[in-house]
Amino acid sequence: MAADKSADRGLIRGLLLGLLAVGAGLFGYGIAVRPQNLYLIVGAALGLVVIAITFIEPVSGLYLFVGAMFTEALLMFGSVSAARLLGILVLGAWTARSLASGRFEIIMPTQAWLAVMFVLWGFLSAMWAMDLERLVTALLLLVQLVALYILVINLVSCVKTVQIILAIVTSVSLALALLTIARALSGDTIAGRVDLGRISMGNINAQAAYLVPSATLLMVLFSHQTRSVRRWLLLLGLSVIALAILATSSRGAIIAVSVVLVLGIIIDRRLLQVTLPALLVAAAALLVLPHTLVERLEAMVTLSDRAAGRVDIWLVALRIIRSHPALGVGLDGFAAAFNSYLPETPGIISDIGTGRASHNIFLNVQSELGVIGTALFLVLIGTTLRSGLLAVVNCRRAGLLHLEGLALTAWLSLVAMLLMGLFLDLQYWKLFWMLLALPEVMRRLSVEALLETPA
């Protein structure tokens, strides 16, 4: 044991010295090339610190990645985001440390192999793809996302790490939520909706989707907490997140949170405590937020706006699926197929333009990768949801309430994201693949906890 620790310390020192040598060279080069660019110099210095921290402890780099993931538009280096660079850095640091220590073991549950097979099927779809150029770009991104998925499964090996990740998600979400509410109250909106496009990547609905996991966590924590002061603080945080989601007027996010609350109550009756605060927040939102919220909720029932054009897009998607049921049109070929099949699709009412995204992850996968791709994707999701429920059951049997809350949060957050997937193409989202990994992580941790529990 002592020899192993000594070897680890020697490895860390060697990595750090090599890193500092390379970093010093890059730092000097940056100053020599752009001596007047203060941002480059400061960024290079901070980058050295981040690289050093990540190579010493890769999970620390993962924490930074999670925070950067929520503010991608704010942290861009050309066309590459800081979150992507951090993800590559963490993967490289974890691989390098594992190889150098001689203990390189990858945890590959069934879900991970299904994810790899899903990527391989996307690669094979190049043989019949309608848009080969887009396929190459999408395939490279999908490989990175599956690597992130496997990385999270392997790096997140204790309860504390899960807690820190969820704490970072909630902290960043609260900051974005407060900014969203402030803009809504000040009237800084676009068509009555708050858009944080300069900070958080994606459209308004995507920004709302990123707030949903923290709402789920706060609901579970509030229902499990017994101390009065903490309950009030959790309720305050939950109210802020809920108001921010309502301020975006994202109907998909509102549906996702509502369904998750109902499912949560079925699994854990303590979540009934959230219903009254939720109704009060909804009533407050109707009083203080723009009238756009009410109009969009009414349109959701009457379909007067065709679900913002989604109904017509889905009709085209179904037409594509009928024409290519077995193999699909190739990875990321939906936009090209959309343009081809739009003129011959009956029932289109609104002008929905060309080159549109599918706005439904399941229709997208079926139309692009056919029956085989859809089967792989659905089995991946199904086995992951099963792992999440097993984690909740194991924690309950072991009597570990705090761990049960984390397991329930991981499961409900993924369910919420899948519900958002009924309205969004989120198969290329970093958050989606991270949430897809957490239920399996919690299942593994719950099994370990159950084995350690006295009979």
C-alpha positions as CSV (number, residue, x, y, z in Angstrom):
1,M,0.0,0.0,0.0
2,A,2.8,2.4,0.9
3,A,4.6,1.6,-2.3
4,D,1.5,2.3,-4.3
5,K,1.0,5.7,-2.7
6,S,4.7,6.5,-3.3
7,A,4.3,5.5,-6.9
8,D,1.2,7.7,-7.2
9,R,3.0,10.7,-5.7
10,G,5.9,10.2,-8.1
11,L,3.5,10.0,-11.0
12,I,1.8,13.2,-10.0
13,R,5.1,15.0,-9.6
14,G,6.3,13.8,-13.0
15,L,3.1,14.8,-14.7
16,L,3.1,18.2,-13.1
17,L,6.7,18.9,-14.0
18,G,6.1,17.9,-17.6
19,L,2.9,19.9,-17.7
20,L,4.6,23.0,-16.3
21,A,7.4,22.7,-18.8
22,V,5.0,22.5,-21.7
23,G,2.8,25.2,-20.2
24,A,5.7,27.6,-19.7
25,G,6.6,27.2,-23.3
26,L,3.1,27.9,-24.5
27,F,2.7,30.8,-22.1
28,G,5.9,32.4,-23.3
29,Y,4.9,31.9,-26.9
30,G,1.5,33.6,-26.2
31,I,3.2,36.6,-24.7
32,A,5.7,36.8,-27.5
33,V,3.0,36.6,-30.2
34,R,0.4,38.8,-28.6
35,P,2.1,40.9,-25.9
36,Q,-0.7,43.5,-26.1
37,N,-3.5,41.0,-25.6
38,L,-4.2,41.0,-21.9
39,Y,-7.1,38.5,-22.2
40,L,-4.8,36.0,-23.9
41,I,-2.2,36.3,-21.2
42,V,-4.7,36.0,-18.3
43,G,-6.5,33.1,-20.1
44,A,-3.2,31.3,-20.6
45,A,-2.3,31.7,-17.0
46,L,-5.7,30.4,-15.8
47,G,-5.5,27.6,-18.4
48,L,-2.2,26.4,-16.9
49,V,-3.8,26.3,-13.4
50,V,-6.8,24.4,-14.8
51,I,-4.6,21.9,-16.6
52,A,-2.4,21.3,-13.6
53,I,-5.4,20.8,-11.3
54,T,-7.1,18.4,-13.8
55,F,-4.0,16.3,-14.3
56,I,-3.5,16.1,-10.5
57,E,-7.1,15.1,-9.9
58,P,-9.2,14.6,-13.0
59,V,-12.5,14.7,-11.1
60,S,-11.8,18.4,-10.3
61,G,-11.6,19.1,-14.0
62,L,-15.0,17.3,-14.3
63,Y,-16.4,19.8,-11.8
64,L,-15.2,22.7,-13.9
65,F,-16.6,21.1,-17.0
66,V,-20.1,20.8,-15.4
67,G,-20.0,24.6,-14.5
68,A,-18.8,25.6,-18.0
69,M,-21.5,23.4,-19.6
70,F,-24.2,25.8,-18.5
71,T,-22.4,29.0,-19.7
72,E,-21.1,27.8,-23.1
73,A,-21.9,31.0,-25.0
74,L,-20.0,33.1,-22.5
75,L,-16.9,30.9,-22.7
76,M,-16.1,30.5,-26.3
77,F,-12.6,30.3,-28.0
78,G,-13.4,30.8,-31.6
79,S,-15.9,28.1,-32.6
80,V,-14.9,25.8,-29.6
81,S,-16.4,26.2,-26.2
82,A,-14.5,26.0,-22.9
83,A,-16.8,23.1,-21.9
84,R,-15.6,21.0,-24.9
85,L,-12.0,21.8,-24.2
86,L,-12.4,20.9,-20.5
87,G,-14.1,17.6,-21.5
88,I,-11.2,16.6,-23.8
89,L,-8.8,17.7,-21.0
90,V,-10.5,15.6,-18.4
91,L,-10.6,12.6,-20.6
92,G,-6.9,13.0,-21.5
93,A,-5.9,13.5,-17.9
94,W,-7.9,10.4,-16.7
95,T,-6.5,8.2,-19.5
96,A,-2.9,9.4,-18.9
97,R,-3.0,8.9,-15.2
98,S,-4.6,5.5,-15.5
99,L,-2.1,4.3,-18.1
100,A,0.9,5.7,-16.3
101,S,-0.2,4.0,-13.0
102,G,-0.6,0.6,-14.7
103,R,-4.2,0.3,-13.4
104,F,-6.2,1.2,-16.5
105,E,-9.6,-0.4,-16.0
106,I,-12.7,0.9,-17.7
107,I,-16.1,0.2,-16.2
108,M,-18.4,-0.7,-19.2
109,P,-21.9,-1.7,-18.1
110,T,-24.4,-2.9,-20.7
111,Q,-25.6,0.7,-21.3
112,A,-22.1,1.8,-22.3
113,W,-21.8,-1.0,-24.9
114,L,-25.2,0.0,-26.2
115,A,-24.0,3.6,-26.6
116,V,-20.9,2.4,-28.4
117,M,-23.1,0.3,-30.7
118,F,-25.4,3.3,-31.3
119,V,-22.3,5.3,-32.5
120,L,-21.1,2.4,-34.7
121,W,-24.5,2.2,-36.4
122,G,-24.4,5.9,-37.0
123,F,-21.0,5.4,-38.6
124,L,-22.4,2.6,-40.8
125,S,-25.2,4.9,-41.9
126,A,-22.6,6.7,-44.0
127,M,-23.2,4.1,-46.7
128,W,-26.7,5.4,-47.3
129,A,-26.6,8.9,-45.8
130,M,-28.4,11.8,-47.6
131,D,-25.9,14.3,-46.2
132,L,-22.4,12.9,-45.8
133,E,-20.8,16.1,-44.8
134,R,-23.1,16.7,-41.9
135,L,-22.8,13.0,-40.9
136,V,-19.0,13.4,-40.4
137,T,-19.5,16.4,-38.1
138,A,-22.3,14.8,-36.1
139,L,-20.4,11.5,-35.8
140,L,-17.3,13.3,-34.3
141,L,-19.6,15.1,-31.8
142,L,-21.4,11.9,-30.9
143,V,-18.1,10.0,-30.3
144,Q,-17.1,12.8,-27.9
145,L,-20.4,12.7,-26.1
146,V,-20.3,8.9,-25.6
147,A,-16.7,9.3,-24.4
148,L,-18.1,11.8,-21.8
149,Y,-20.8,9.3,-20.8
150,I,-18.2,6.6,-20.2
151,L,-15.9,9.0,-18.4
152,V,-18.7,10.1,-16.0
153,I,-19.5,6.4,-15.2
154,N,-15.8,5.8,-14.4
155,L,-14.8,9.0,-12.7
156,V,-17.8,9.4,-10.4
157,S,-17.1,6.7,-7.9
158,C,-18.4,8.0,-4.6
159,V,-21.5,9.8,-3.2
160,K,-19.6,13.0,-2.4
161,T,-18.7,13.4,-6.1
162,V,-22.4,13.1,-7.1
163,Q,-23.3,15.6,-4.4
164,I,-20.7,18.1,-5.7
165,I,-21.8,17.7,-9.3
166,L,-25.5,18.3,-8.4
167,A,-24.5,21.2,-6.2
168,I,-22.6,22.8,-9.1
169,V,-25.6,22.3,-11.4
170,T,-27.9,23.9,-8.9
171,S,-25.6,26.8,-8.1
172,V,-25.1,27.8,-11.7
173,S,-28.8,27.2,-12.4
174,L,-29.8,29.5,-9.6
175,A,-27.5,32.3,-10.9
176,L,-29.0,31.9,-14.4
177,A,-32.5,31.8,-12.9
178,L,-32.0,35.0,-11.0
179,L,-30.8,36.7,-14.2
180,T,-33.8,35.4,-16.1
181,I,-36.2,36.7,-13.5
182,A,-34.5,40.1,-13.4
183,R,-34.7,40.4,-17.2
184,A,-38.4,39.4,-17.1
185,L,-39.3,42.0,-14.5
186,S,-37.3,44.7,-16.3
187,G,-39.0,44.0,-19.6
188,D,-35.8,42.8,-21.3
189,T,-37.6,40.1,-23.3
190,I,-38.0,38.9,-26.9
191,A,-41.6,38.5,-27.8
192,G,-42.4,38.3,-24.1
193,R,-39.8,35.6,-23.4
194,V,-36.4,35.9,-21.7
195,D,-33.5,34.8,-23.8
196,L,-30.0,34.2,-22.3
197,G,-28.4,33.3,-25.6
198,R,-25.3,35.3,-24.9
199,I,-24.6,33.2,-21.8
200,S,-26.2,29.8,-22.3
201,M,-26.0,28.0,-25.6
202,G,-29.2,27.1,-27.5
203,N,-32.6,28.6,-27.9
204,I,-35.0,29.7,-25.1
205,N,-36.5,26.2,-24.8
206,A,-33.0,24.7,-24.4
207,Q,-32.2,27.2,-21.7
208,A,-35.3,26.2,-19.8
209,A,-34.4,22.5,-20.1
210,Y,-31.1,23.2,-18.5
211,L,-32.9,24.5,-15.4
212,V,-35.1,21.4,-15.0
213,P,-32.5,19.1,-13.2
214,S,-31.9,21.6,-10.5
215,A,-35.7,22.0,-10.0
216,T,-35.9,18.2,-9.6
217,L,-33.1,18.2,-7.1
218,L,-34.6,21.0,-5.0
219,M,-38.0,19.3,-5.0
220,V,-36.5,16.1,-3.7
221,L,-34.3,17.8,-1.1
222,F,-37.3,19.9,0.1
223,S,-39.5,16.9,0.6
224,H,-36.8,15.0,2.5
225,Q,-35.6,17.8,4.7
226,T,-36.9,18.0,8.3
227,R,-35.1,21.2,9.5
228,S,-37.3,24.3,9.2
229,V,-34.6,26.8,8.2
230,R,-33.2,24.5,5.5
231,R,-36.6,23.7,4.2
232,W,-37.3,27.4,3.7
233,L,-34.0,27.9,1.9
234,L,-34.7,25.0,-0.4
235,L,-38.2,26.3,-1.0
236,L,-36.8,29.7,-1.9
237,G,-34.3,28.2,-4.4
238,L,-37.0,26.0,-5.9
239,S,-39.3,29.0,-6.3
240,V,-36.6,31.0,-8.1
241,I,-35.9,28.1,-10.5
242,A,-39.6,27.6,-11.1
243,L,-40.2,31.3,-11.8
244,A,-37.3,31.3,-14.2
245,I,-38.7,28.3,-16.1
246,L,-42.1,30.1,-16.3
247,A,-40.4,33.3,-17.5
248,T,-39.0,31.4,-20.5
249,S,-42.6,30.4,-21.4
250,S,-41.2,27.0,-22.4
251,R,-44.2,24.7,-22.5
252,G,-42.0,21.6,-22.8
253,A,-40.1,22.5,-19.6
254,I,-43.4,23.2,-17.8
255,I,-44.8,19.8,-18.9
256,A,-41.6,18.0,-17.9
257,V,-41.5,19.5,-14.4
258,S,-45.3,18.8,-13.9
259,V,-44.9,15.1,-15.0
260,V,-41.8,14.6,-12.9
261,L,-43.6,15.9,-9.8
262,V,-46.5,13.4,-10.4
263,L,-44.1,10.5,-11.0
264,G,-42.1,11.6,-7.9
265,I,-45.2,11.5,-5.8
266,I,-46.0,8.0,-7.0
267,I,-42.5,6.8,-6.1
268,D,-42.1,8.8,-2.9
269,R,-45.2,10.2,-1.2
270,R,-43.1,12.8,0.6
271,L,-43.1,14.8,-2.7
272,L,-46.7,15.7,-2.0
273,Q,-45.3,18.5,0.1
274,V,-44.2,20.2,-3.1
275,T,-47.7,20.6,-4.6
276,L,-48.9,23.6,-2.5
277,P,-45.7,25.6,-3.0
278,A,-45.8,24.8,-6.8
279,L,-49.4,26.1,-7.0
280,L,-48.4,29.3,-5.2
281,V,-45.4,29.9,-7.5
282,A,-47.6,29.4,-10.5
283,A,-50.1,31.9,-9.2
284,A,-47.4,34.4,-8.5
285,A,-46.0,33.9,-12.0
286,L,-49.3,34.8,-13.6
287,L,-49.3,38.1,-11.7
288,V,-45.7,39.2,-12.3
289,L,-44.6,37.6,-15.5
290,P,-45.5,38.8,-19.1
291,H,-48.9,37.8,-20.5
292,T,-47.0,35.8,-23.1
293,L,-47.0,32.9,-20.6
294,V,-50.8,32.6,-20.5
295,E,-51.1,32.9,-24.3
296,R,-48.6,30.1,-24.9
297,L,-50.2,27.9,-22.3
298,E,-53.6,28.4,-24.0
299,A,-52.0,27.7,-27.4
300,M,-50.7,24.4,-26.0
301,V,-54.2,23.3,-25.3
302,T,-55.8,24.6,-28.5
303,L,-52.8,24.0,-30.8
304,S,-53.6,27.4,-32.4
305,D,-49.9,27.9,-33.1
306,R,-49.4,24.3,-34.2
307,A,-47.0,23.9,-31.2
308,A,-44.8,26.6,-32.6
309,G,-44.8,24.8,-36.0
310,R,-43.7,21.5,-34.5
311,V,-46.9,19.7,-35.5
312,D,-46.1,20.4,-39.2
313,I,-42.5,19.4,-38.7
314,W,-43.5,16.1,-37.1
315,L,-45.8,15.4,-40.1
316,V,-42.8,15.7,-42.4
317,A,-40.8,13.5,-40.0
318,L,-43.5,10.8,-40.2
319,R,-43.4,11.1,-44.0
320,I,-39.6,10.5,-43.9
321,I,-40.0,7.5,-41.6
322,R,-42.6,5.9,-43.9
323,S,-40.2,6.3,-46.8
324,H,-37.1,5.0,-44.9
325,P,-38.4,2.8,-42.1
326,A,-35.5,0.3,-41.9
327,L,-32.3,2.2,-42.3
328,G,-33.3,5.9,-42.1
329,V,-31.6,8.7,-44.0
330,G,-28.3,8.6,-42.2
331,L,-26.9,10.3,-39.1
332,D,-27.8,14.0,-39.1
333,G,-29.5,13.7,-42.4
334,F,-32.9,15.0,-41.2
335,A,-32.5,18.5,-42.5
336,A,-31.7,17.3,-46.0
337,A,-34.5,14.8,-46.0
338,F,-36.9,17.5,-44.6
339,N,-36.3,19.7,-47.7
340,S,-36.9,16.7,-50.0
341,Y,-40.1,15.5,-48.3
342,L,-41.7,18.8,-47.3
343,P,-43.4,19.5,-50.7
344,E,-45.1,16.1,-50.7
345,T,-46.3,16.0,-47.1
346,P,-50.1,16.6,-46.8
347,G,-51.7,18.5,-43.9
348,I,-49.0,21.3,-43.6
349,I,-50.8,24.5,-42.6
350,S,-48.1,26.9,-41.5
351,D,-45.0,28.2,-43.3
352,I,-42.2,26.3,-41.5
353,G,-39.3,27.1,-43.7
354,T,-36.6,24.6,-44.9
355,G,-33.8,22.7,-43.3
356,R,-35.6,22.4,-40.0
357,A,-34.6,20.2,-37.0
358,S,-37.1,17.5,-36.0
359,H,-37.8,18.9,-32.5
360,N,-38.3,15.4,-31.2
361,I,-35.4,13.1,-30.3
362,F,-37.3,9.9,-30.9
363,L,-38.6,10.9,-34.3
364,N,-35.1,12.2,-35.2
365,V,-33.4,8.9,-34.3
366,Q,-36.0,6.8,-36.2
367,S,-35.9,9.0,-39.3
368,E,-32.1,9.1,-39.4
369,L,-31.0,5.7,-38.1
370,G,-34.1,3.6,-38.8
371,V,-35.4,0.6,-36.8
372,I,-32.0,-0.7,-35.7
373,G,-30.8,2.7,-34.4
374,T,-34.1,3.4,-32.6
375,A,-34.0,-0.1,-31.0
376,L,-30.5,0.5,-29.7
377,F,-31.4,4.0,-28.4
378,L,-34.6,2.8,-26.7
379,V,-32.9,-0.2,-25.0
380,L,-30.1,2.1,-23.8
381,I,-32.7,4.4,-22.3
382,G,-34.8,1.5,-20.9
383,T,-31.9,-0.2,-19.2
384,T,-30.7,3.2,-17.8
385,L,-34.1,3.9,-16.3
386,R,-34.2,0.4,-14.8
387,S,-30.8,1.0,-13.2
388,G,-32.1,4.3,-11.7
389,L,-35.1,2.6,-10.2
390,L,-33.0,-0.2,-8.8
391,A,-30.8,2.4,-7.2
392,V,-33.8,4.0,-5.5
393,V,-35.0,0.5,-4.3
394,N,-31.6,-0.5,-3.0
395,C,-31.1,2.7,-1.1
396,R,-34.6,2.3,0.5
397,R,-33.8,-1.2,1.5
398,A,-30.5,-0.1,3.0
399,G,-32.3,2.7,4.9
400,L,-30.0,5.4,3.4
401,L,-32.4,8.3,3.0
402,H,-29.8,10.8,1.7
403,L,-28.6,8.3,-0.9
404,E,-32.2,7.5,-1.9
405,G,-32.8,11.2,-2.5
406,L,-29.8,11.4,-4.8
407,A,-30.8,8.3,-6.7
408,L,-34.4,9.6,-7.1
409,T,-33.0,12.9,-8.3
410,A,-30.8,11.2,-10.9
411,W,-33.8,9.1,-12.2
412,L,-36.3,11.9,-12.3
413,S,-33.8,14.3,-13.9
414,L,-33.3,11.9,-16.8
415,V,-37.1,11.4,-17.1
416,A,-37.5,15.1,-17.3
417,M,-34.8,15.4,-20.0
418,L,-36.5,12.6,-22.0
419,L,-39.8,14.5,-21.7
420,M,-38.0,17.6,-23.0
421,G,-36.8,15.3,-25.8
422,L,-40.4,15.1,-27.1
423,F,-40.0,18.8,-28.2
424,L,-36.2,19.2,-28.7
425,D,-33.3,17.4,-30.4
426,L,-31.1,16.8,-27.4
427,Q,-29.1,13.8,-28.5
428,Y,-26.1,16.1,-29.0
429,W,-26.4,17.8,-25.6
430,K,-23.6,17.3,-23.0
431,L,-26.2,17.6,-20.2
432,F,-28.3,14.8,-21.7
433,W,-25.3,12.3,-21.8
434,M,-24.2,13.3,-18.3
435,L,-27.7,12.7,-16.9
436,L,-27.8,9.4,-18.8
437,A,-24.7,8.2,-16.9
438,L,-25.8,9.2,-13.4
439,P,-28.5,6.5,-12.9
440,E,-26.0,3.7,-13.6
441,V,-23.5,5.5,-11.2
442,M,-26.2,5.6,-8.5
443,R,-27.0,1.9,-9.1
444,R,-23.4,0.9,-8.5
445,L,-23.1,3.1,-5.4
446,S,-26.4,1.7,-4.0
447,V,-25.2,-1.9,-4.5
448,E,-22.0,-1.1,-2.6
449,A,-24.1,0.6,0.2
450,L,-26.4,-2.4,0.3
451,L,-23.5,-4.8,0.7
452,E,-22.1,-2.8,3.5
453,T,-25.4,-2.6,5.4
454,P,-25.6,-5.2,8.3
455,A,-28.2,-7.9,7.6
